[in-house]
Amino acid sequence: IDASAAITIDGVGIALGAGSGELDLTTTGTMDINSAALDIDTSGAIAIDAAGAASDIFISTAHTAGVAFHLDANANAASEVQIDAGILDVDVTGAATIDAVGIALGAGAGELDLTTTGTLDMNSNAFTLNATDSSSITLASSEAAEDLTIKHFGAHDSSVLISNIGGTGADAIGLSTTVGS
C-alpha cells in the first residue's frame, strides 16, 4: 500500500503477519497506540531505544491500589536485573521494602548516607563496623533524658570490652565529662 496522505483501516480485528520476515513500522512523526489492553509476546529479545540525546522513556500507570507495575525476571535464581545509570533517583511515597539473601551497598570513594527523621532500627545476628580514619558515634541531645546507652544483657559469661591495640598516645583510652559527674 503506497499513499501520499493518511490511511485509515477500521475493523473488528486486524491481523498483520510477516511470517519469518520483518514487520517494520516506521514513521518520522509520532507513533500513537491507543488500546484497552496491550499484549506483546515474543520468543526473542525486546529492545526499546530512545536514541535522541534529549529522548527519554516514560512508563506511567493510573492504577490506585495493589500491584501497579510488575517487572518479573525471576524464572531462575541466576536471572539478573541490571540497572546502569549516571544518576539513580528512586522516590517512594509509601514504605519501601527490599528482600534478598544478601545486600551489598557500595559507594566507592563517595559518601554512603543513611538519613531519617524517624528511628533507625538495625537488627542482626552479629555486626561489625570497620573504619580506617577518625570516627565517632555522636548523640546531639536536645532535651533531658536523651541518653546514649551501650548495653550488654543476658545471664551468660559475656563481656563488654573496650580495647586500644597499638595506640601510643597518652590518652589511648579516655573517659571524660565537662559537666556532671
Salt bridges, closest charged atoms under 4 A:
none
